[in-house]
Amino acid sequence: MNKEKKKLLVTNALPYANGPIHIGHMVGYIQADIWVRFKKMKQRDVVYLCASDAHGAPIMLSAEELSVEPKDLAAEYTKQHAKDFTDFLIKFDNYHTTHSKENEELVNEIFANLKESDCIEKRTIEQAYDEQESMFLPDRYVRGTCPQCKSLDQYGDSCEKCGATYKPTDLIDPKSALSGKPPVLRESEHYFMKLEKFESFLKDWLSGIELHESVRSKLQEWFEIGLKDWDISRDHPYFGFKIPGEDEKYFYVWLDAPIGYLASLKHLSECDPKINYDDYFSEKNESELVHFIGKDIIYFHALFWPAVLEGAGLKKPDAIYVNGFLTVNGEKMSKSRGTFIKARTYLEHNNPEYLRYYFAYKTSPGIDDFDLDTKDFLNRVNSDLVGKWINIASRSSKFLNQHFGDKLGENVEESLLEDFESSGDEISDLYDKKEFGQAMRKIMLLADQANQYLDQEKPWVLIKDEENKDRVLKVCTTSINLFFKIMVMLKPVVPSIAKSGESFLNVEQTDWDSINTRLLNHQISDYKPLLTRIENENIEAMLG
């Protein structure tokens, strides 16, 4: 985005409230949180939102198995997810749920607007029906062979292998996921969003937003295949919002889920008088809307969702940032291989900032998958965060405590501090472009420089001679200032460690401009370890 608008609204994809979050899910949330924290450090007016995706057939059927109400099951997972995010230091300004009065009101309003603007029509279609279970089958409860790439055992709405979208009736050799029997076809009347009507608009809109080229290429494939009108209703039984004027029809979860972004904002605006809902989603406003999503939901966010917003006369996204998937030790996440790691399991055995740093180190703006190699994870965190960065403070503070009453001097190595300060703009630019991996590498090169400076000056040798005392103070004052500048640069990634660092250094909450601040004739606190090393047993416990 060439010109930054005044207000920035950032969202993460809504986690589905039908099970626990795993560390693969955390990739996109950590990336978004780092970017938002950086933007707030740069004094941007940012609102960061999410919510649980709390509707749909899977929740309904899981609740039935457990003999609980679907809304209660969704509410329990919503609570669990919110705690997992909080404990991973994901700092949403609001975390809501799609099963809310705000979302129901907005869905009804948007649906009415879409009907009024001739974006919706009613059709009678043939639909998969499970005779044994006596119910129409939701898309995800029909499995079969993809009609495009011929991959086996795919869902009835989209293929996980090639990304194609289709109707359950398009599957080759379909089977009910409930009974295992081939479904029969029965007629049912449904509402359709006329997605084809928006092809020209979507192409124009996509040409003007920030989007990775690999995503543009994928979208072009879908345009070449041809956009399909979207069935936005579902038959009873279904857990969701009833369509006004209908007795046994419900809104499809993929209509009300993205509207959950608006509902979360509306809920926040009702709780916080400083937030004005109309500042963000009116087409006339000057705000900026950014979505962070996984690559499996590109179609919904880059085609269906903007068409809904356009048809309803609402603001469209300015950027969509897409992350790839996570593998563990080179394998897809798998319970049998010990590579399926729940977010809560990780948190029981490891510091969340280890993973935040590692994900940042491995991140590029593209949508490539990346691997959590547990040996590399252990070595990277211990080497970079503990061995390079934290080491600067622990090495320097010892002499300041023993010989100078924890007070920094007024003299520093000017050229070294200037080098670090001049790096701030480059690292800022890398954060802005979501080149977090490159930013971490640049920051760790600075940490290397600081440690080399200490190695060259050898304060542990100099302090043996009283005549060198001023020199030792200068070396340690310089080193603590270098530690401080790196701390500010790393703060979006490791906010809790940075907060402890601020307490150790006796400084107020830092922002990005603090990189240019110098701590001279300044009293610091006694040093206490800011981070401990990861041990093999922590990794083994995490893997179970």
RAPE-V233750 format. One record per pair of residues at least 12 apart in sequence whose ideal C-beta (glycine too) atoms are under 10 Angstrom apart, sorted by the first residue. I is the first residue (numbers start at 1). J is the second residue. If there is no record, write none. Layout:
# RAPE-V233750
i,j
I,J
I,J
This chain:
# RAPE-V233750
i,j
1,209
1,210
1,288
1,290
1,318
1,319
1,432
2,210
3,288
4,39
4,42
4,44
4,45
4,288
4,432
5,44
5,45
5,285
5,286
5,287
5,288
5,289
5,318
6,44
6,45
6,279
6,285
6,286
6,287
6,288
7,44
7,45
7,46
7,47
7,275
7,276
7,279
7,280
7,285
7,286
7,287
7,288
7,289
8,36
8,39
8,40
8,44
8,45
8,46
8,47
8,48
8,280
8,287
8,288
8,289
8,290
8,318
9,45
9,46
9,47
9,48
9,49
9,93
9,261
9,262
9,265
9,279
9,280
9,281
9,287
9,288
9,289
9,290
9,291
9,315
9,317
9,318
10,32
10,33
10,35
10,36
10,39
10,44
10,46
10,47
10,48
10,49
10,50
10,92
10,93
10,288
10,289
10,290
10,291
10,292
10,319
10,321
11,32
11,47
11,48
11,49
11,50
11,51
11,92
11,258
11,260
11,261
11,262
11,264
11,265
11,289
11,290
11,291
11,292
11,293
11,301
11,317
12,25
12,28
12,29
12,30
12,31
12,32
12,33
12,36
12,48
12,49
12,50
12,51
12,85
12,90
12,92
12,95
12,261
12,291
12,292
12,293
12,294
13,25
13,28
13,29
13,32
13,50
13,53
13,257
13,258
13,261
13,291
13,292
13,293
13,294
13,296
13,297
13,300
13,301
13,322
13,323
14,49
14,50
14,51
14,52
14,53
14,54
14,81
14,95
14,96
14,97
14,98
14,257
14,258
14,260
14,261
14,264
14,293
14,297
15,28
15,29
15,50
15,51
15,52
15,53
15,54
15,77
15,78
15,80
15,81
15,82
15,84
15,85
16,52
16,53
16,54
16,55
16,56
16,58
16,59
16,74
16,77
16,81
16,253
16,257
17,51
17,52
17,53
17,54
17,55
17,56
17,58
17,59
17,62
17,70
17,71
17,73
17,74
17,75
17,76
17,77
17,78
17,79
17,80
17,81
17,97
17,98
17,99
18,52
18,53
18,54
18,56
18,57
18,58
18,59
18,60
18,61
18,62
18,63
18,70
18,73
18,74
18,77
19,58
19,59
19,62
19,73
19,77
19,80
19,81
19,342
20,77
20,80
20,81
20,84
20,342
20,343
20,344
20,345
21,77
21,80
21,81
21,83
21,84
21,85
21,88
21,342
21,343
21,344
22,84
22,326
22,328
22,333
22,340
22,341
22,342
22,343
22,344
22,345
22,346
23,88
23,326
23,328
23,333
23,339
23,340
23,341
23,342
23,343
23,345
23,346
23,347
23,355
23,359
23,372
23,542
24,294
24,325
24,326
24,327
24,328
24,332
24,333
24,339
24,340
24,341
24,343
24,369
24,372
25,81
25,84
25,85
25,294
25,326
25,333
25,342
25,343
26,84
26,85
26,88
26,90
26,326
26,341
26,343
26,346
26,352
26,355
26,356
26,359
27,292
27,294
27,323
27,324
27,325
27,326
27,355
27,359
27,362
27,363
27,369
27,370
27,372
28,291
28,292
28,293
28,294
28,295
28,321
28,322
28,323
28,324
28,326
28,359
29,50
29,81
29,84
29,85
29,88
29,90
29,92
29,292
29,323
29,343
29,359
30,85
30,88
30,89
30,90
30,292
30,323
30,352
30,355
30,356
30,357
30,358
30,359
30,360
30,363
30,436
30,493
31,292
31,321
31,323
31,356
31,359
31,360
31,363
31,365
31,434
31,436
32,48
32,50
32,90
32,92
32,290
32,291
32,292
32,293
32,321
32,323
32,434
33,48
33,85
33,88
33,89
33,90
33,91
33,92
33,292
33,356
33,492
33,493
33,495
34,89
34,90
34,356
34,357
34,359
34,360
34,363
34,431
34,434
34,436
34,439
34,491
34,492
34,493
34,494
34,495
35,48
35,290
35,292
35,321
35,431
35,432
35,433
35,434
35,436
35,492
36,48
36,90
36,91
36,92
36,93
36,290
36,292
36,492
37,89
37,90
37,91
37,431
37,491
37,492
37,493
37,495
37,498
38,427
38,428
38,430
38,431
38,432
38,434
38,436
38,439
38,489
38,491
38,492
38,493
38,512
39,290
39,431
39,432
39,492
39,512
40,91
40,492
40,511
40,512
41,428
41,431
41,488
41,489
41,491
41,492
41,495
41,509
41,510
41,511
41,512
41,513
41,514
41,515
42,428
42,431
42,432
42,492
42,511
42,512
42,513
43,511
43,512
43,513
44,288
45,274
45,279
45,287
45,288
46,93
46,288
46,290
47,92
47,93
47,94
47,264
47,265
47,268
47,269
47,272
47,274
47,275
47,279
47,280
47,287
48,90
48,91
48,92
48,93
48,94
48,95
48,290
48,292
49,92
49,93
49,94
49,95
49,96
49,260
49,261
49,262
49,263
49,264
49,265
49,267
49,268
49,280
50,81
50,82
50,85
50,90
50,92
50,93
50,94
50,95
50,96
50,260
50,261
50,264
50,292
51,78
51,81
51,82
51,92
51,94
51,95
51,96
51,97
51,98
51,99
51,100
51,102
51,103
51,257
51,260
51,261
51,262
51,263
51,264
51,265
51,267
52,74
52,75
52,77
52,78
52,79
52,80
52,81
52,82
52,95
52,96
52,97
52,98
52,99
52,100
52,257
52,260
52,264
53,74
53,77
53,78
53,81
53,97
53,98
53,99
53,253
53,254
53,256
53,257
53,258
53,260
54,70
54,71
54,73
54,74
54,75
54,77
54,78
54,96
54,97
54,98
54,99
54,100
54,103
54,239
54,240
54,253
54,256
54,257
54,260
55,70
55,71
55,74
55,97
55,98
55,99
55,103
55,234
55,238
55,239
55,240
55,241
55,250
55,251
55,252
55,253
55,254
55,255
55,256
55,257
55,260
56,70
56,74
56,98
56,138
56,139
56,140
56,234
56,238
56,239
56,240
56,250
56,252
56,253
56,254
56,256
56,257
57,70
57,135
57,136
57,137
57,138
57,139
57,140
57,141
57,177
57,234
57,237
57,238
57,239
57,240
57,250
57,252
57,253
58,70
58,138
58,140
58,141
58,177
58,239
58,253
59,71
59,73
59,74
59,77
59,99
59,239
59,240
59,253
60,73
60,74
60,138
60,237
60,238
60,239
60,240
61,133
61,135
61,138
61,140
61,141
61,177
61,178
61,237
61,239
62,74
62,77
62,239
63,239
64,237
64,239
69,239
70,99
70,237
70,238
70,239
70,240
71,97
71,99
71,239
73,239
74,97
74,98
74,99
74,239
75,97
75,99
77,97
78,95
78,96
78,97
78,98
78,99
79,97
80,342
80,343
80,344
81,95
81,97
81,343
82,95
82,96
82,97
83,343
83,344
83,347
84,342
84,343
84,344
84,346
84,347
84,352
85,343
86,352
87,343
87,344
87,346
87,347
87,352
88,343
88,346
88,347
88,352
88,353
88,355
88,356
89,352
89,353
89,356
89,493
89,494
89,495
89,496
90,352
90,356
91,495
92,264
92,268
93,264
93,265
93,268
93,272
93,275
94,263
94,264
94,265
94,266
94,267
94,268
94,269
94,271
94,272
94,275
95,264
95,267
95,268
96,260
96,261
96,263
96,264
96,265
96,266
96,267
96,268
97,260
97,263
97,264
97,267
98,240
98,241
98,253
98,256
98,257
98,258
98,259
98,260
98,261
98,263
98,264
99,239
99,240
99,241
99,256
99,260
99,263
100,256
100,260
100,263
100,264
100,266
100,267
101,263
101,266
101,267
102,259
102,260
102,262
102,263
102,264
102,265
102,266
102,267
102,268
102,269
102,270
102,277
103,241
103,251
103,256
103,257
103,259
103,260
103,261
103,262
103,263
103,264
103,266
103,267
104,240
104,241
104,242
104,251
104,256
104,259
104,263
105,241
105,259
105,263
105,266
106,256
106,259
106,260
106,261
106,262
106,263
106,265
106,266
106,281
106,312
106,314
107,240
107,241
107,243
107,244
107,251
107,255
107,256
107,257
107,259
107,260
107,262
107,263
108,241
108,242
108,243
108,244
108,251
108,256
108,259
109,259
109,262
109,312
110,251
110,255
110,256
110,259
110,262
110,308
110,309
110,311
110,312
110,313
110,314
111,191
111,193
111,232
111,233
111,241
111,243
111,244
111,251
111,255
111,256
111,259
111,308
111,312
112,244
112,312
113,308
113,311
113,312
113,313
113,314
114,191
114,193
114,194
114,232
114,255
114,307
114,308
114,310
114,311
114,312
114,313
115,191
115,311
116,311
116,312
116,313
117,194
117,197
117,310
117,311
117,312
117,313
118,194
118,197
118,311
119,192
119,193
119,194
119,195
119,197
119,198
119,307
119,308
119,310
119,311
119,312
120,191
120,192
120,193
120,194
120,229
120,230
120,232
120,233
120,311
121,190
121,191
121,192
121,193
121,194
121,229
122,189
122,190
122,191
122,192
122,233
122,249
123,188
123,189
123,190
123,191
123,192
123,229
123,231
124,187
124,188
124,189
124,190
125,167
125,169
125,185
125,186
125,187
125,188
125,189
125,190
125,192
125,231
126,167
126,169
126,184
126,185
126,186
126,187
126,188
127,139
127,142
127,167
127,168
127,169
127,183
127,184
127,185
127,186
127,187
127,188
127,189
127,190
127,231
127,234
127,235
128,141
128,142
128,144
128,156
128,167
128,168
128,169
128,171
128,174
128,175
128,176
128,182
128,183
128,184
128,185
128,186
129,176
129,183
129,184
129,185
129,186
129,187
129,188
129,235
130,142
130,175
130,176
130,177
130,178
130,179
130,180
130,181
130,182
130,183
130,184
131,176
131,179
131,181
131,182
131,183
131,184
131,186
132,176
132,178
132,179
132,180
132,181
132,183
133,176
133,178
133,179
133,181
133,183
134,237
135,176
135,178
135,235
135,236
135,237
135,238
136,168
136,183
136,186
136,188
136,234
136,235
136,236
136,237
136,238
137,156
137,168
137,174
137,175
137,176
137,177
137,178
137,179
137,183
137,235
138,155
138,156
138,157
138,168
138,177
138,178
138,234
138,235
138,237
138,238
138,252
138,253
139,155
139,156
139,157
139,158
139,165
139,166
139,167
139,168
139,171
139,231
139,234
139,252
139,253
139,254
140,155
140,156
140,157
140,158
140,168
140,177
140,253
141,155
141,156
141,168
141,175
141,176
141,177
141,178
141,179
141,183
142,154
142,155
142,156
142,157
142,167
142,168
142,169
142,171
142,174
142,175
142,176
142,177
142,178
142,182
142,183
143,155
143,156
143,168
143,171
143,173
143,174
143,175
143,176
143,177
143,180
144,156
144,168
144,169
144,170
144,171
144,172
144,173
144,174
144,175
144,182
144,183
145,159
145,171
145,172
145,173
145,174
146,158
146,159
146,160
146,161
146,162
146,163
146,164
146,166
146,170
146,171
146,172
147,159
147,164
147,166
147,167
147,169
147,170
147,171
147,172
148,161
148,162
148,163
148,164
148,165
148,166
148,170
148,225
149,161
149,162
149,163
149,164
150,162
150,172
151,164
152,172
152,173
153,175
154,166
154,171
154,172
154,174
155,168
155,171
155,177
156,168
156,169
156,170
156,171
156,174
156,175
156,176
156,177
156,183
157,170
157,171
157,231
157,252
157,254
157,299
158,296
158,297
158,299
158,300
159,171
160,296
162,221
163,218
163,221
163,222
163,295
163,296
163,298
163,299
164,221
164,222
164,225
164,299
165,222
165,225
165,227
165,228
165,230
165,299
165,300
165,303
165,304
166,225
166,228
167,228
167,231
168,183
168,185
168,231
169,183
169,185
170,228
171,183
186,235
188,231
188,233
188,234
188,235
188,248
188,249
189,233
189,235
189,246
189,249
190,231
190,232
190,233
190,234
190,235
190,249
190,252
191,230
191,231
191,232
191,233
191,234
191,243
191,246
191,249
191,251
191,252
191,255
192,228
192,229
192,230
192,231
192,232
192,233
193,229
193,230
193,231
193,232
193,233
193,252
193,254
193,255
193,304
193,307
193,308
193,311
194,227
194,229
194,230
194,307
194,311
195,226
195,227
195,228
195,229
195,230
195,303
195,304
195,307
195,308
195,311
196,226
196,227
196,228
196,229
196,230
196,307
197,227
197,229
197,307
197,310
197,311
198,227
198,303
198,304
198,306
198,307
198,308
198,310
198,311
199,223
199,226
199,227
199,303
199,307
201,306
201,307
201,310
201,311
201,316
202,219
202,222
202,223
202,227
202,302
202,303
202,304
202,306
202,307
202,310
202,316
203,219
203,220
203,223
205,302
205,306
205,307
205,309
205,310
205,316
205,317
206,219
206,220
206,223
206,302
206,303
206,306
206,316
206,320
208,316
208,318
209,289
209,290
209,302
209,306
209,316
209,317
209,318
209,319
209,320
210,288
210,290
210,317
210,318
210,319
210,320
210,321
210,365
210,433
211,298
211,302
211,317
211,319
211,320
211,321
211,322
212,295
212,320
212,321
212,322
212,364
212,365
212,366
212,367
212,434
213,366
214,295
214,322
214,324
214,366
214,367
214,368
215,293
215,295
215,298
215,301
215,302
215,320
215,321
215,322
215,366
215,367
216,302
218,295
218,298
218,299
218,302
218,322
218,367
219,298
219,299
219,302
219,303
222,298
222,299
222,302
222,303
223,303
227,299
227,303
227,304
227,307
228,303
230,252
230,254
230,255
230,299
230,300
230,303
230,304
230,307
230,308
231,252
231,254
231,255
232,250
232,251
232,252
232,253
232,254
232,255
232,256
232,304
232,308
233,246
233,249
233,250
233,251
233,252
233,255
234,248
234,249
234,250
234,251
234,252
234,253
234,255
235,248
235,249
235,250
236,248
236,249
236,250
237,250
238,250
238,251
238,252
238,253
239,253
240,252
240,253
240,255
240,256
240,257
241,253
241,255
241,256
241,259
243,255
254,297
254,299
254,300
254,304
254,305
254,308
255,304
255,305
255,308
257,297
257,300
257,305
258,291
258,293
258,297
258,300
258,301
258,304
258,305
258,306
258,308
258,309
259,305
259,308
259,309
259,312
259,314
261,280
261,281
261,289
261,291
261,305
261,317
262,277
262,280
262,281
262,309
262,312
262,314
262,315
265,277
265,279
265,280
265,281
266,280
266,281
280,314
280,315
281,309
281,312
281,313
281,314
281,315
281,316
282,313
282,314
282,315
283,309
283,310
283,312
283,313
283,314
283,315
283,316
284,315
285,315
287,315
287,318
288,315
288,317
288,318
288,319
289,309
289,314
289,315
289,316
289,317
289,318
289,319
289,320
290,317
290,318
290,319
290,320
290,321
291,305
291,317
291,318
291,319
291,320
291,321
291,322
292,319
292,320
292,321
292,322
292,323
292,434
293,305
293,320
293,321
293,322
293,323
293,367
294,322
294,323
294,324
294,325
294,367
295,322
295,323
295,324
295,325
295,366
295,367
295,368
295,369
296,322
296,324
296,325
297,322
298,320
298,322
298,367
301,317
301,320
301,322
302,317
302,320
302,322
305,317
305,320
306,320
321,365
321,367
321,434
322,365
322,366
322,367
323,359
323,363
323,364
323,365
323,366
323,367
323,368
323,369
323,370
323,434
324,363
324,364
324,366
324,367
324,368
324,369
324,370
325,367
325,368
325,369
325,370
326,339
326,341
326,359
326,362
326,369
326,370
326,371
326,372
327,339
327,369
327,370
327,371
327,372
327,373
328,340
328,341
328,371
328,372
328,373
328,374
328,377
328,542
328,543
329,371
329,372
329,373
329,374
329,375
329,376
329,377
329,543
330,371
330,372
330,373
331,371
332,369
333,372
335,544
337,543
338,540
338,542
338,543
338,544
339,372
339,374
339,543
339,544
340,543
340,544
341,355
341,372
341,374
341,542
341,543
341,544
342,542
342,544
343,355
345,541
345,542
345,543
345,544
346,538
346,541
346,542
346,543
347,542
348,538
348,541
348,542
349,534
349,535
349,537
349,538
349,539
349,540
349,541
349,542
349,543
349,544
350,377
350,378
350,381
350,534
350,535
350,538
350,539
350,541
350,542
351,381
351,385
351,494
351,496
351,497
351,531
351,532
351,534
351,538
352,494
352,496
353,381
353,385
353,490
353,493
353,494
353,495
353,496
353,497
353,498
353,531
354,377
354,378
354,380
354,381
354,382
354,385
354,386
354,494
354,531
354,533
354,534
354,538
355,372
355,377
355,381
355,542
356,490
356,492
356,493
356,494
356,495
356,496
356,497
357,377
357,380
357,381
357,384
357,385
357,389
357,436
357,440
357,490
357,493
357,494
357,497
357,531
358,370
358,372
358,373
358,376
358,377
358,378
358,380
358,381
358,384
358,385
358,440
358,493
358,534
359,372
359,377
359,436
359,437
359,493
360,431
360,434
360,436
360,437
360,439
360,440
360,443
360,490
360,492
360,493
360,494
361,376
361,377
361,380
361,381
361,384
361,385
361,436
361,437
361,438
361,439
361,440
361,441
361,443
361,444
361,493
362,376
362,377
362,380
362,436
362,437
362,440
363,434
363,435
363,436
363,437
363,438
363,439
363,440
364,433
364,434
364,435
364,436
364,437
364,438
365,433
365,434
365,435
365,436
365,437
365,438
366,434
370,437
374,534
374,536
374,538
374,539
374,540
374,542
374,543
375,536
375,539
377,534
377,539
377,542
378,533
378,534
378,535
378,536
378,538
378,539
379,534
380,440
380,444
380,534
381,531
381,533
381,534
382,531
382,532
382,533
382,534
382,535
383,444
383,533
384,440
384,441
384,443
384,444
384,447
384,448
384,490
385,440
385,444
385,447
385,490
385,493
385,494
385,497
385,530
385,531
385,533
385,534
386,529
386,530
386,531
386,532
386,533
386,534
387,444
387,447
387,451
387,533
388,443
388,444
388,445
388,446
388,447
388,448
388,450
388,451
388,486
389,443
389,444
389,446
389,447
389,450
389,451
389,482
389,483
389,486
389,487
389,489
389,490
389,494
389,497
389,501
389,530
389,531
390,447
390,483
390,486
390,487
390,497
390,501
390,529
390,530
390,531
390,532
390,533
391,447
391,450
391,451
391,454
391,483
392,446
392,447
392,450
392,451
392,453
392,454
392,479
392,480
392,481
392,482
392,483
392,484
392,486
392,487
393,450
393,479
393,480
393,482
393,483
393,484
393,486
393,487
393,501
393,504
393,505
393,524
393,527
393,529
393,530
394,483
394,527
394,528
394,529
394,530
394,531
395,450
395,451
395,454
395,455
395,459
395,460
395,476
395,479
395,480
395,483
395,527
396,408
396,450
396,454
396,459
396,472
396,475
396,476
396,477
396,478
396,479
396,480
396,481
396,482
396,483
396,524
396,527
397,476
397,479
397,480
397,483
397,504
397,505
397,524
397,525
397,526
397,527
397,528
398,459
398,460
398,463
398,476
398,527
399,459
399,460
399,462
399,463
399,469
399,472
399,473
399,475
399,476
399,479
400,459
400,472
400,473
400,476
400,477
400,479
400,480
400,524
400,526
400,527
401,476
401,524
401,525
401,526
401,527
402,463
403,459
403,463
403,469
403,472
403,473
403,476
404,469
404,472
404,473
404,476
404,477
404,524
405,523
405,524
406,504
406,506
406,522
406,523
406,524
406,525
406,526
406,527
407,473
407,477
407,521
407,522
407,523
407,524
408,473
408,474
408,476
408,477
408,478
408,480
408,481
408,484
408,505
408,518
408,519
408,520
408,521
408,522
408,523
408,524
409,470
409,472
409,473
409,474
409,475
409,476
409,477
409,478
409,480
409,520
409,521
409,522
410,473
410,474
410,477
410,518
410,520
410,521
410,522
411,470
411,471
411,473
411,474
411,475
411,477
411,478
411,520
411,521
412,473
412,474
412,475
412,476
412,477
412,478
412,479
412,480
412,481
412,482
412,518
412,519
412,520
413,453
413,457
413,474
413,475
413,477
413,478
413,479
413,481
413,482
414,478
414,518
416,446
416,449
416,450
416,453
416,478
416,479
416,481
416,482
417,477
417,478
417,481
417,482
417,485
417,516
417,518
418,516
419,446
419,449
419,482
419,485
420,443
420,446
420,449
420,450
420,481
420,482
420,484
420,485
420,486
420,488
420,489
420,515
420,516
421,481
421,485
421,515
421,516
421,517
421,518
422,515
422,516
423,442
423,443
423,445
423,446
423,449
423,485
423,486
423,489
423,515
424,485
424,488
424,489
424,512
424,513
424,514
424,515
424,516
425,512
425,515
426,438
426,439
426,442
427,439
427,440
427,442
427,443
427,446
427,486
427,488
427,489
427,490
427,512
427,515
428,489
428,512
428,515
430,442
430,443
431,489
431,492
431,493
431,512
436,492
436,493
439,489
439,490
439,492
439,493
440,489
440,490
440,493
442,489
443,485
443,486
443,489
443,490
443,493
444,486
444,490
446,482
446,485
446,486
446,489
447,482
447,483
447,486
447,489
447,490
449,482
449,486
450,478
450,479
450,480
450,481
450,482
450,483
450,485
450,486
451,479
451,482
453,475
453,478
453,479
453,482
454,475
454,476
454,478
454,479
454,482
456,475
457,471
457,472
457,474
457,475
457,476
457,478
457,479
458,472
458,475
459,471
459,472
459,473
459,474
459,475
459,476
459,479
460,472
462,475
463,475
463,476
477,518
477,519
477,520
477,521
477,522
477,524
478,518
480,504
480,505
480,519
480,522
480,524
480,527
481,505
481,517
481,518
481,519
481,520
481,522
483,501
483,504
483,505
483,519
483,530
484,501
484,502
484,504
484,505
484,507
484,510
484,514
484,515
484,517
484,518
484,519
484,522
484,524
485,510
485,514
485,515
485,516
485,517
485,518
485,519
486,498
486,501
486,515
487,499
487,500
487,501
487,502
487,504
487,505
487,507
487,510
487,514
487,515
487,530
488,501
488,502
488,507
488,510
488,511
488,512
488,513
488,514
488,515
488,516
488,517
489,512
489,514
489,515
491,509
491,510
491,511
491,512
491,514
492,512
494,530
494,531
496,530
496,531
497,530
497,531
498,510
498,530
499,530
500,528
500,529
500,530
500,531
501,530
501,531
502,514
503,524
503,525
503,528
503,530
504,524
504,525
504,526
504,527
504,528
504,530
505,519
505,522
505,523
505,524
505,525
505,527
506,519
506,522
506,523
506,524
506,525
507,519
507,522
507,524
